[in-house]
Amino acid sequence: MSTLGWSSNVYMGWWLSSAIGLRAGFHVSNADWADRPVRGDIKTRSMIGTRGVVLDMLFNPLGFKRGYDWDSNVGFNLFAGYEYGQQKLANEWHYGSYSGNYVGYRTGAQVWLKLCNDLRLNVEPSYSFMELYNAVNERKQYDEIGLKLGLAVLFRDKAHREKLLIPVDSVPASMRMSPNRGFFIGMGFGWNTMVRAWRYTGGDDLALKNAEFFAGYNFDPFHGFRLSAEYLGDRIHTLNELGNGLNNENLQNMMLSLDYQFNIMNAFAGYNPYRRWNVYLYGGPTWARGDARQLAFNFGGMLTYSLTSSLALFYNHTVYRMPKGRYENNQIYGNDGTYVNSLNVGVLYTINQPIRDVLLGISQLTKSDYSRQPLTFEYSVGPSWYNNLPISTGSSLGYTANTYLGLWLNSAIGMRGGVHISNADWFHDLNEPRKNQLGLLAGTVDLMFNPLGIRGKYDWNMPFGFNLFMGTGLGKIRFVTSRMTAYETKFHEFRMGAQLWMKMTDDLRFNVEPTFSRMRGFEHGRVAKYVDELALKLGVSMILRDKADKDKTIELDSATQARVRSPYGIFFGGGFGWNTTVHTWRHTGRGFDLLKNGLLFAGYNFNEYHGVRLGGEYLYDYVWNDYNGPGIYEKQEFKNTMLSLDYQFNILNAIAGVRPGRRWEASLYLGPSLALGEKGTDLGWNFGGILSYQLTKELSVFYSHTVYRMEKNRYKTAQVYRTPGTYVNSLNVGIIYNMSGSLGDGVGSFTCDYEHKPVIFEYNVGPTWFNGLEVSRASSMGFTANANLGWWLNSALGVRGGIHVSNADWTNDASGEQRYLLRFYAGTLDLMFNPFGFQKKYDWNSTAGLNLFAGAGTGNIRFVTGQSSTHESKFNEWRLGTQIWLRLADNLRFNIEPTYSLLRGFEKVQSVAKTDELSLKFGLSLLLGKNLANNEDVSSSDASQIDYNPANGFYVAAGGGWNTAIHTWRTRGQETPFFKNALLFFGYRFGGYHGVRVSAEFMQDKVWEKSGAILEKKEFENKLYSLDYNFHLLNAIAGINPARRYDVSLYLGPSYVQSKAGNGLAWNLGGIISYNVSSKMALFYSHTIYRMDKKHYQSSQIYTKPGAIVNSLNVGLQYKF
């Protein structure tokens, strides 16, 4: 895993038939290959560079048919081939390199998804065995594993292209999604990397490195030219003067290019004015400006997707070749020139008309729509980064928020004014692991420009659009300089950016707003001449509708009419989320929690605009205190419960008009709060906003942002800015239930479907995190799994019981080199609640839905306290969560299940009084019930029906994946392979329900153990041969349906183990889900649990008391005969 680098390929190929093809191309890569310690934790990584030619044979298993559809929605190809080229490995001491030729033998798969006819998106996992020679005294052999994303464009024969040809003049320019000629302009941002020889590890890197602007002209559907200007920023690291840290050395280039541009999509597939996707190639000379001015060249490619006839999104990849003397630093490989890969995303605007029409229409283009001059209200929040500070841009990550009121003077020009706040890191303390932070508050004024609004009649409710803006602001900024001191000054800012928006409903937009701000004018004792802020904000904007339009009656269709609520009525809701105060400084390397809030509220809407709500929110946060003692930290917790009584105002109804049946709602609220907690009871206040989306007539999901102002003693620490009081930003998501109409009408809506009461079987597995332990929540990451049996008493209420197991980190040893784990198993019982189930006739096979659950459990937990010591105890758990599900097939659902569990009652464990578990599980649920689906067996007598799910027959499958035993402790900082399994099995089905399978699985794993002062790896390699009974669970529950693409089976049987420790018997049980991509081929995921003798895992790091238990997870392909 430590060798992670990048790889790129380009090919030309030819399909000899629908099943067999050839391709040839180039392969380049750059990755780490060797470590060298320098001092302390500072290391260097030597890198390997590869360039070669490739020849592959392609095999399409789905292509063995006549009349193959080259424009299928999905598919996959297998490939195997040969590679030859040159490699260079920088040696460990960086004074030279090993250079030589190499040969490679490669194999892999190409899984593809159709974007449009003749254009595919590829995901290409590959494996290459490589051998380097002529570089050192002996040949070097190693493996390369790649996972590439890319495109494939299919070349159509001339007859086919002409057959599909649509005359350009027959389609108006306003309807052409694919440009044929005319001007275009684009802008974007992204990331770049140079070909490196070696590097320092652990240094700060830049998150965003590029900014690009280009313009050009398409002469026809194939040829064009473009002028581009791209800023490339990068960073390398050098040792500081004391040799105990790293300095940043920034590299900056401005690339000015003149390129020929070729539309390869039109050339290969023919021009189609209705096609949204396009692919371009370009190349040309470049004038490189920066530390030196030199001639260079570039080539690249661009993928575009048209949102409208004028507006498109793009992704491009440009390769720049600069002279080899561009940089004197030997970290950058420059023997054959300095190569930079630049990747950008952005927006492209096209004037899809020839020059003559553009010039004739200039007078029309400069006209704007004055018929509507709406007021706007905007809100946005998101991450921010800072430049020109003592720390890197990436390390300065903070947050920013804005609110605005604006006015559009016409459809093209507008103004807005508002408030801009930010809080972020700005300085590493020189004497201790601590970051000082900055905070700012400013008033801003922006000029807005809508390029799409330069027209006589503008549609304010287009599906997509974008605005450009620039402006200025005045405010105060505060730089914290030590634990107790800060520098505060006035400042002014100059800002510019783009507002990309998508229509959510009429007069309501979702915005993505990248913004660049330069802040200057710092007074006496300034810390910098200027500071740049780069922010990426997400938010909403609302457009004021004229009173005549707001009062206009709109006819509703039957679906919308079914969602209409009464304008008055009771509502209640609940959710959870995250909060933050305004911080002054913080210790680095300490963990933080992602979930810190719990929210409940209820209220009453008096009419379409006004309401009242009563809320209760629990806010949890903490800081780490060292009490001026190095390396010893204690957590200072802040626990507050806020009881609030708020006036609520429906701002969307007020601005855009009342629209019965509209799914989106937006409201503002304000009122007094009562703060309860360890610091006593104090009066505060709150204001905020809530955005909700209606799922059903009664149920909505919501996002809310509340700002609380409390007394300063609620957060009594120097790490929180409390001069004007303590301000807390609380962000939550959750669910609202509306009882429209009177209370009696609301109670009457609680009607359930008692006709169907299905039994359910569930399986879930996923990552888990713990709180209240001796490591941070993020550092405690482990895995958890559940299996449940349940019963729905009606369509709204159910119960389930099952098994809950987890294994995760919980503490470090005294040296900090080893991490001890906990593990537990418990029996659980949950009460299930389906908010959508309050209806007389419930559809159990809806497309999607969600269930809420709360429950309890009891079990046994084991805390490892040393290499051979543990604390073990019984415990109780209280759990609640949400089960979000998506229908895969009748009676089969895919689940995402976030769960929060409180673990209490540890009798014999002194070091931990309690802990909380937060898990995110993925799994399946199967519903067994009469007439839930057509559970009578369906025959395949219809000759036109594809038999995806045969009742009888042989099958064979192969795959690979990951495995883990139950660990007790581990050595920190050591690599863990991701691919550890290889699986092969074949079997036979008997009558659709029963079957037998024979499998062979190779599993490897390793642990790191100390031998003196040196860490040595101890490897476990096991070959397991199993004979299993296979039960097709989904067929038994939902009936045999040959047209169903999904299949779910359970299996169980004995296994025979071969390993270095000896041979022996074992047993296994597991489950497999498969999806049939064709009548012969299927994709599968399986989870197998093996129980084998403890001799196969002879290490104190593996829990083997009941025998070694190993979880094996695999994905792969299955072929049916």
ChimeraX attribute file (.defattr): number of C-alpha atoms within 10 A of each C-alpha:
attribute: neighborCount
match mode: 1-to-1
recipient: residues
	/A:1	10
	/A:2	14
	/A:3	16
	/A:4	12
	/A:5	15
	/A:6	16
	/A:7	17
	/A:8	14
	/A:9	16
	/A:10	15
	/A:11	15
	/A:12	12
	/A:13	17
	/A:14	14
	/A:15	15
	/A:16	10
	/A:17	12
	/A:18	18
	/A:19	16
	/A:20	18
	/A:21	17
	/A:22	18
	/A:23	17
	/A:24	19
	/A:25	15
	/A:26	17
	/A:27	18
	/A:28	17
	/A:29	17
	/A:30	23
	/A:31	22
	/A:32	23
	/A:33	19
	/A:34	17
	/A:35	20
	/A:36	15
	/A:37	13
	/A:38	13
	/A:39	10
	/A:40	9
	/A:41	10
	/A:42	17
	/A:43	15
	/A:44	19
	/A:45	24
	/A:46	25
	/A:47	27
	/A:48	25
	/A:49	23
	/A:50	18
	/A:51	21
	/A:52	19
	/A:53	18
	/A:54	22
	/A:55	21
	/A:56	21
	/A:57	18
	/A:58	24
	/A:59	21
	/A:60	19
	/A:61	18
	/A:62	18
	/A:63	18
	/A:64	12
	/A:65	10
	/A:66	7
	/A:67	8
	/A:68	13
	/A:69	11
	/A:70	14
	/A:71	16
	/A:72	14
	/A:73	13
	/A:74	15
	/A:75	20
	/A:76	18
	/A:77	19
	/A:78	18
	/A:79	21
	/A:80	18
	/A:81	18
	/A:82	18
	/A:83	22
	/A:84	20
	/A:85	18
	/A:86	18
	/A:87	23
	/A:88	22
	/A:89	24
	/A:90	24
	/A:91	20
	/A:92	18
	/A:93	13
	/A:94	18
	/A:95	8
	/A:96	13
	/A:97	19
	/A:98	15
	/A:99	18
	/A:100	16
	/A:101	17
	/A:102	23
	/A:103	21
	/A:104	21
	/A:105	18
	/A:106	21
	/A:107	18
	/A:108	19
	/A:109	20
	/A:110	23
	/A:111	17
	/A:112	22
	/A:113	19
	/A:114	18
	/A:115	17
	/A:116	16
	/A:117	15
	/A:118	18
	/A:119	22
	/A:120	22
	/A:121	18
	/A:122	20
	/A:123	17
	/A:124	19
	/A:125	15
	/A:126	18
	/A:127	17
	/A:128	20
	/A:129	16
	/A:130	18
	/A:131	16
	/A:132	22
	/A:133	18
	/A:134	13
	/A:135	18
	/A:136	12
	/A:137	7
	/A:138	9
	/A:139	12
	/A:140	13
	/A:141	13
	/A:142	10
	/A:143	13
	/A:144	12
	/A:145	15
	/A:146	18
	/A:147	14
	/A:148	15
	/A:149	14
	/A:150	14
	/A:151	17
	/A:152	18
	/A:153	17
	/A:154	18
	/A:155	18
	/A:156	14
	/A:157	11
	/A:158	11
	/A:159	9
	/A:160	11
	/A:161	18
	/A:162	13
	/A:163	9
	/A:164	12
	/A:165	14
	/A:166	15
	/A:167	10
	/A:168	15
	/A:169	8
	/A:170	8
	/A:171	12
	/A:172	10
	/A:173	18
	/A:174	12
	/A:175	14
	/A:176	20
	/A:177	23
	/A:178	26
	/A:179	29
	/A:180	23
	/A:181	20
	/A:182	21
	/A:183	21
	/A:184	19
	/A:185	17
	/A:186	19
	/A:187	21
	/A:188	20
	/A:189	21
	/A:190	19
	/A:191	19
	/A:192	20
	/A:193	17
	/A:194	18
	/A:195	21
	/A:196	23
	/A:197	25
	/A:198	26
	/A:199	21
	/A:200	20
	/A:201	15
	/A:202	13
	/A:203	17
	/A:204	17
	/A:205	17
	/A:206	18
	/A:207	16
	/A:208	18
	/A:209	21
	/A:210	23
	/A:211	19
	/A:212	19
	/A:213	18
	/A:214	18
	/A:215	17
	/A:216	20
	/A:217	21
	/A:218	24
	/A:219	15
	/A:220	14
	/A:221	22
	/A:222	19
	/A:223	19
	/A:224	21
	/A:225	18
	/A:226	20
	/A:227	17
	/A:228	18
	/A:229	19
	/A:230	20
	/A:231	17
	/A:232	23
	/A:233	18
	/A:234	19
	/A:235	16
	/A:236	19
	/A:237	19
	/A:238	15
	/A:239	14
	/A:240	11
	/A:241	9
	/A:242	7
	/A:243	13
	/A:244	12
	/A:245	16
	/A:246	19
	/A:247	16
	/A:248	17
	/A:249	11
	/A:250	13
	/A:251	13
	/A:252	16
	/A:253	17
	/A:254	20
	/A:255	24
	/A:256	21
	/A:257	21
	/A:258	20
	/A:259	22
	/A:260	17
	/A:261	23
	/A:262	21
	/A:263	22
	/A:264	20
	/A:265	23
	/A:266	21
	/A:267	16
	/A:268	17
	/A:269	22
	/A:270	23
	/A:271	24
	/A:272	22
	/A:273	23
	/A:274	15
	/A:275	16
	/A:276	19
	/A:277	21
	/A:278	21
	/A:279	21
	/A:280	19
	/A:281	19
	/A:282	21
	/A:283	21
	/A:284	18
	/A:285	18
	/A:286	24
	/A:287	16
	/A:288	24
	/A:289	15
	/A:290	14
	/A:291	12
	/A:292	11
	/A:293	13
	/A:294	14
	/A:295	15
	/A:296	19
	/A:297	20
	/A:298	21
	/A:299	18
	/A:300	19
	/A:301	19
	/A:302	19
	/A:303	18
	/A:304	21
	/A:305	20
	/A:306	23
	/A:307	16
	/A:308	19
	/A:309	20
	/A:310	21
	/A:311	21
	/A:312	23
	/A:313	18
	/A:314	20
	/A:315	18
	/A:316	19
	/A:317	19
	/A:318	19
	/A:319	19
	/A:320	23
	/A:321	21
	/A:322	22
	/A:323	17
	/A:324	15
	/A:325	13
	/A:326	17
	/A:327	16
	/A:328	10
	/A:329	10
	/A:330	15
	/A:331	21
	/A:332	19
	/A:333	22
	/A:334	22
	/A:335	10
	/A:336	11
	/A:337	16
	/A:338	20
	/A:339	20
	/A:340	18
	/A:341	16
	/A:342	21
	/A:343	21
	/A:344	21
	/A:345	21
	/A:346	18
	/A:347	21
	/A:348	22
	/A:349	20
	/A:350	23
	/A:351	20
	/A:352	25
	/A:353	18
	/A:354	16
	/A:355	15
	/A:356	9
	/A:357	11
	/A:358	16
	/A:359	12
	/A:360	10
	/A:361	12
	/A:362	10
	/A:363	9
	/A:364	13
	/A:365	15
	/A:366	12
	/A:367	16
	/A:368	19
	/A:369	17
	/A:370	14
	/A:371	12
	/A:372	16
	/A:373	18
	/A:374	20
	/A:375	19
	/A:376	21
	/A:377	21
	/A:378	21
	/A:379	20
	/A:380	20
	/A:381	22
	/A:382	18
	/A:383	17
	/A:384	24
	/A:385	27
	/A:386	24
	/A:387	19
	/A:388	14
	/A:389	17
	/A:390	13
	/A:391	18
	/A:392	24
	/A:393	24
	/A:394	16
	/A:395	21
	/A:396	24
	/A:397	18
	/A:398	20
	/A:399	20
	/A:400	22
	/A:401	19
	/A:402	20
	/A:403	20
	/A:404	20
	/A:405	17
	/A:406	20
	/A:407	18
	/A:408	21
	/A:409	18
	/A:410	20
	/A:411	26
	/A:412	21
	/A:413	20
	/A:414	21
	/A:415	20
	/A:416	21
	/A:417	21
	/A:418	18
	/A:419	18
	/A:420	20
	/A:421	18
	/A:422	23
	/A:423	25
	/A:424	26
	/A:425	28
	/A:426	28
	/A:427	22
	/A:428	20
	/A:429	15
	/A:430	8
	/A:431	6
	/A:432	12
	/A:433	14
	/A:434	18
	/A:435	24
	/A:436	23
	/A:437	25
	/A:438	24
	/A:439	23
	/A:440	19
	/A:441	18
	/A:442	20
	/A:443	19
	/A:444	22
	/A:445	21
	/A:446	21
	/A:447	17
	/A:448	24
	/A:449	22
	/A:450	19
	/A:451	15
	/A:452	18
	/A:453	23
	/A:454	19
	/A:455	16
	/A:456	14
	/A:457	14
	/A:458	18
	/A:459	11
	/A:460	16
	/A:461	16
	/A:462	15
	/A:463	15
	/A:464	17
	/A:465	23
	/A:466	19
	/A:467	19
	/A:468	18
	/A:469	20
	/A:470	18
	/A:471	18
	/A:472	19
	/A:473	21
	/A:474	20
	/A:475	18
	/A:476	16
	/A:477	22
	/A:478	17
	/A:479	23
	/A:480	24
	/A:481	20
	/A:482	16
	/A:483	15
	/A:484	10
	/A:485	11
	/A:486	14
	/A:487	16
	/A:488	19
	/A:489	16
	/A:490	16
	/A:491	19
	/A:492	20
	/A:493	21
	/A:494	18
	/A:495	20
	/A:496	17
	/A:497	19
	/A:498	21
	/A:499	21
	/A:500	18
	/A:501	22
	/A:502	18
	/A:503	18
	/A:504	17
	/A:505	17
	/A:506	18
	/A:507	20
	/A:508	25
	/A:509	23
	/A:510	21
	/A:511	23
	/A:512	20
	/A:513	22
	/A:514	18
	/A:515	19
	/A:516	20
	/A:517	21
	/A:518	17
	/A:519	22
	/A:520	18
	/A:521	15
	/A:522	19
	/A:523	13
	/A:524	9
	/A:525	9
	/A:526	14
	/A:527	14
	/A:528	13
	/A:529	12
	/A:530	17
	/A:531	16
	/A:532	19
	/A:533	20
	/A:534	21
	/A:535	24
	/A:536	18
	/A:537	21
	/A:538	19
	/A:539	18
	/A:540	21
	/A:541	20
	/A:542	23
	/A:543	23
	/A:544	22
	/A:545	21
	/A:546	15
	/A:547	12
	/A:548	8
	/A:549	10
	/A:550	16
	/A:551	13
	/A:552	11
	/A:553	10
	/A:554	8
	/A:555	9
	/A:556	13
	/A:557	9
	/A:558	8
	/A:559	9
	/A:560	14
	/A:561	14
	/A:562	12
	/A:563	17
	/A:564	18
	/A:565	17
	/A:566	17
	/A:567	15
	/A:568	19
	/A:569	20
	/A:570	20
	/A:571	19
	/A:572	17
	/A:573	19
	/A:574	20
	/A:575	20
	/A:576	20
	/A:577	19
	/A:578	19
	/A:579	20
	/A:580	18
	/A:581	19
	/A:582	19
	/A:583	22
	/A:584	28
	/A:585	28
	/A:586	20
	/A:587	19
	/A:588	13
	/A:589	9
	/A:590	15
	/A:591	15
	/A:592	16
	/A:593	16
	/A:594	12
	/A:595	17
	/A:596	20
	/A:597	20
	/A:598	19
	/A:599	20
	/A:600	18
	/A:601	18
	/A:602	17
	/A:603	20
	/A:604	19
	/A:605	22
	/A:606	13
	/A:607	12
	/A:608	19
	/A:609	18
	/A:610	18
	/A:611	20
	/A:612	18
	/A:613	20
	/A:614	17
	/A:615	18
	/A:616	19
	/A:617	20
	/A:618	18
	/A:619	23
	/A:620	18
	/A:621	20
	/A:622	16
	/A:623	22
	/A:624	18
	/A:625	16
	/A:626	12
	/A:627	9
	/A:628	9
	/A:629	8
	/A:630	9
	/A:631	8
	/A:632	10
	/A:633	15
	/A:634	11
	/A:635	12
	/A:636	13
	/A:637	13
	/A:638	16
	/A:639	18
	/A:640	22
	/A:641	20
	/A:642	26
	/A:643	21
	/A:644	24
	/A:645	21
	/A:646	22
	/A:647	17
	/A:648	23
	/A:649	20
	/A:650	21
	/A:651	21
	/A:652	25
	/A:653	19
	/A:654	18
	/A:655	21
	/A:656	21
	/A:657	22
	/A:658	18
	/A:659	19
	/A:660	19
	/A:661	18
	/A:662	16
	/A:663	18
	/A:664	19
	/A:665	18
	/A:666	21
	/A:667	20
	/A:668	19
	/A:669	21
	/A:670	20
	/A:671	18
	/A:672	18
	/A:673	24
	/A:674	18
	/A:675	27
	/A:676	17
	/A:677	15
	/A:678	12
	/A:679	14
	/A:680	10
	/A:681	14
	/A:682	15
	/A:683	15
	/A:684	19
	/A:685	20
	/A:686	22
	/A:687	19
	/A:688	19
	/A:689	20
	/A:690	19
	/A:691	18
	/A:692	20
	/A:693	18
	/A:694	20
	/A:695	15
	/A:696	16
	/A:697	20
	/A:698	20
	/A:699	18
	/A:700	20
	/A:701	19
	/A:702	20
	/A:703	18
	/A:704	19
	/A:705	20
	/A:706	19
	/A:707	19
	/A:708	23
	/A:709	20
	/A:710	23
	/A:711	18
	/A:712	16
	/A:713	13
	/A:714	21
	/A:715	25
	/A:716	15
	/A:717	15
	/A:718	15
	/A:719	22
	/A:720	19
	/A:721	20
	/A:722	21
	/A:723	9
	/A:724	10
	/A:725	16
	/A:726	20
	/A:727	22
	/A:728	17
	/A:729	16
	/A:730	22
	/A:731	22
	/A:732	21
	/A:733	19
	/A:734	18
	/A:735	20
	/A:736	22
	/A:737	19
	/A:738	24
	/A:739	25
	/A:740	23
	/A:741	15
	/A:742	13
	/A:743	11
	/A:744	10
	/A:745	12
	/A:746	16
	/A:747	11
	/A:748	11
	/A:749	14
	/A:750	14
	/A:751	15
	/A:752	18
	/A:753	17
	/A:754	15
	/A:755	14
	/A:756	19
	/A:757	19
	/A:758	22
	/A:759	19
	/A:760	21
	/A:761	20
	/A:762	21
	/A:763	20
	/A:764	20
	/A:765	22
	/A:766	18
	/A:767	17
	/A:768	24
	/A:769	25
	/A:770	27
	/A:771	20
	/A:772	15
	/A:773	17
	/A:774	15
	/A:775	18
	/A:776	20
	/A:777	23
	/A:778	16
	/A:779	18
	/A:780	24
	/A:781	19
	/A:782	20
	/A:783	20
	/A:784	24
	/A:785	20
	/A:786	22
	/A:787	20
	/A:788	20
	/A:789	17
	/A:790	20
	/A:791	20
	/A:792	22
	/A:793	18
	/A:794	20
	/A:795	26
	/A:796	21
	/A:797	20
	/A:798	21
	/A:799	20
	/A:800	21
	/A:801	21
	/A:802	18
	/A:803	18
	/A:804	20
	/A:805	18
	/A:806	23
	/A:807	25
	/A:808	26
	/A:809	28
	/A:810	28
	/A:811	22
	/A:812	20
	/A:813	14
	/A:814	8
	/A:815	7
	/A:816	10
	/A:817	11
	/A:818	17
	/A:819	25
	/A:820	23
	/A:821	25
	/A:822	24
	/A:823	23
	/A:824	19
	/A:825	21
	/A:826	20
	/A:827	19
	/A:828	22
	/A:829	21
	/A:830	21
	/A:831	18
	/A:832	24
	/A:833	21
	/A:834	19
	/A:835	21
	/A:836	19
	/A:837	21
	/A:838	19
	/A:839	16
	/A:840	14
	/A:841	14
	/A:842	18
	/A:843	15
	/A:844	19
	/A:845	18
	/A:846	13
	/A:847	13
	/A:848	14
	/A:849	19
	/A:850	16
	/A:851	19
	/A:852	18
	/A:853	20
	/A:854	18
	/A:855	18
	/A:856	19
	/A:857	21
	/A:858	20
	/A:859	17
	/A:860	16
	/A:861	23
	/A:862	18
	/A:863	23
	/A:864	23
	/A:865	20
	/A:866	17
	/A:867	16
	/A:868	10
	/A:869	10
	/A:870	16
	/A:871	17
	/A:872	18
	/A:873	16
	/A:874	18
	/A:875	20
	/A:876	19
	/A:877	20
	/A:878	18
	/A:879	20
	/A:880	17
	/A:881	19
	/A:882	19
	/A:883	21
	/A:884	17
	/A:885	22
	/A:886	18
	/A:887	18
	/A:888	17
	/A:889	19
	/A:890	22
	/A:891	23
	/A:892	25
	/A:893	23
	/A:894	21
	/A:895	23
	/A:896	20
	/A:897	22
	/A:898	17
	/A:899	19
	/A:900	21
	/A:901	21
	/A:902	17
	/A:903	21
	/A:904	17
	/A:905	14
	/A:906	20
	/A:907	12
	/A:908	13
	/A:909	17
	/A:910	8
	/A:911	12
	/A:912	14
	/A:913	14
	/A:914	15
	/A:915	15
	/A:916	19
	/A:917	20
	/A:918	22
	/A:919	24
	/A:920	18
	/A:921	21
	/A:922	20
	/A:923	18
	/A:924	21
	/A:925	20
	/A:926	23
	/A:927	25
	/A:928	22
	/A:929	19
	/A:930	15
	/A:931	12
	/A:932	18
	/A:933	18
	/A:934	14
	/A:935	19
	/A:936	13
	/A:937	14
	/A:938	12
	/A:939	14
	/A:940	16
	/A:941	8
	/A:942	8
	/A:943	7
	/A:944	7
	/A:945	11
	/A:946	15
	/A:947	21
	/A:948	23
	/A:949	22
	/A:950	23
	/A:951	20
	/A:952	15
	/A:953	14
	/A:954	16
	/A:955	17
	/A:956	18
	/A:957	19
	/A:958	20
	/A:959	20
	/A:960	21
	/A:961	19
	/A:962	19
	/A:963	20
	/A:964	18
	/A:965	19
	/A:966	19
	/A:967	22
	/A:968	28
	/A:969	27
	/A:970	21
	/A:971	19
	/A:972	13
	/A:973	9
	/A:974	13
	/A:975	12
	/A:976	12
	/A:977	13
	/A:978	11
	/A:979	14
	/A:980	20
	/A:981	22
	/A:982	19
	/A:983	20
	/A:984	18
	/A:985	18
	/A:986	17
	/A:987	19
	/A:988	19
	/A:989	19
	/A:990	15
	/A:991	12
	/A:992	22
	/A:993	19
	/A:994	19
	/A:995	21
	/A:996	18
	/A:997	20
	/A:998	17
	/A:999	18
	/A:1000	19
	/A:1001	20
	/A:1002	17
	/A:1003	22
	/A:1004	18
	/A:1005	21
	/A:1006	17
	/A:1007	21
	/A:1008	18
	/A:1009	16
	/A:1010	10
	/A:1011	9
	/A:1012	7
	/A:1013	6
	/A:1014	9
	/A:1015	13
	/A:1016	12
	/A:1017	14
	/A:1018	13
	/A:1019	14
	/A:1020	17
	/A:1021	18
	/A:1022	22
	/A:1023	20
	/A:1024	25
	/A:1025	21
	/A:1026	22
	/A:1027	20
	/A:1028	22
	/A:1029	17
	/A:1030	24
	/A:1031	21
	/A:1032	22
	/A:1033	21
	/A:1034	25
	/A:1035	24
	/A:1036	17
	/A:1037	23
	/A:1038	24
	/A:1039	19
	/A:1040	24
	/A:1041	24
	/A:1042	20
	/A:1043	17
	/A:1044	18
	/A:1045	19
	/A:1046	22
	/A:1047	22
	/A:1048	21
	/A:1049	20
	/A:1050	19
	/A:1051	21
	/A:1052	20
	/A:1053	18
	/A:1054	18
	/A:1055	24
	/A:1056	17
	/A:1057	23
	/A:1058	17
	/A:1059	15
	/A:1060	12
	/A:1061	15
	/A:1062	10
	/A:1063	16
	/A:1064	15
	/A:1065	15
	/A:1066	19
	/A:1067	20
	/A:1068	21
	/A:1069	18
	/A:1070	19
	/A:1071	20
	/A:1072	20
	/A:1073	19
	/A:1074	20
	/A:1075	20
	/A:1076	22
	/A:1077	16
	/A:1078	17
	/A:1079	18
	/A:1080	17
	/A:1081	21
	/A:1082	21
	/A:1083	19
	/A:1084	21
	/A:1085	18
	/A:1086	20
	/A:1087	20
	/A:1088	19
	/A:1089	19
	/A:1090	21
	/A:1091	20
	/A:1092	23
	/A:1093	18
	/A:1094	17
	/A:1095	16
	/A:1096	21
	/A:1097	25
	/A:1098	16
	/A:1099	19
	/A:1100	16
	/A:1101	22
	/A:1102	20
	/A:1103	19
	/A:1104	22
	/A:1105	9
	/A:1106	10
	/A:1107	17
	/A:1108	20
	/A:1109	23
	/A:1110	17
	/A:1111	16
	/A:1112	22
	/A:1113	21
	/A:1114	21
	/A:1115	21
	/A:1116	18
	/A:1117	18
	/A:1118	21
	/A:1119	18
	/A:1120	20
	/A:1121	12
